[in-house]
Amino acid sequence: MATSTVTSKGQVTIPKEIRTRLGLKPGDRLDFHLDDQGELKVRFATEPTYLRLFGLLRHRAGKRPVTIEEMHRALKRRAADKLGRPR
């Protein structure tokens, strides 16, 4: 169990192991709710980072994986286009 202390300003640092497991980043917002049994519930007020990735590659479903060589070629093309150089 991770423990934290409330400061004189009412601030609490979320322990690193919890931040890491949840993928919390600076700027993420949390909602606090006290249920009828007095149990504190903390939820993401904004969508957590890992959920933003859900379905990102759906357009690739059923297609063969891209090879490392194809990735390197695509990166070189993109860099050349960005720098205005011939491929």
Long-range contacts (C-beta under 8 A, 24 or more apart in sequence): 22-48, 23-48, 23-49, 23-50, 24-48, 25-49
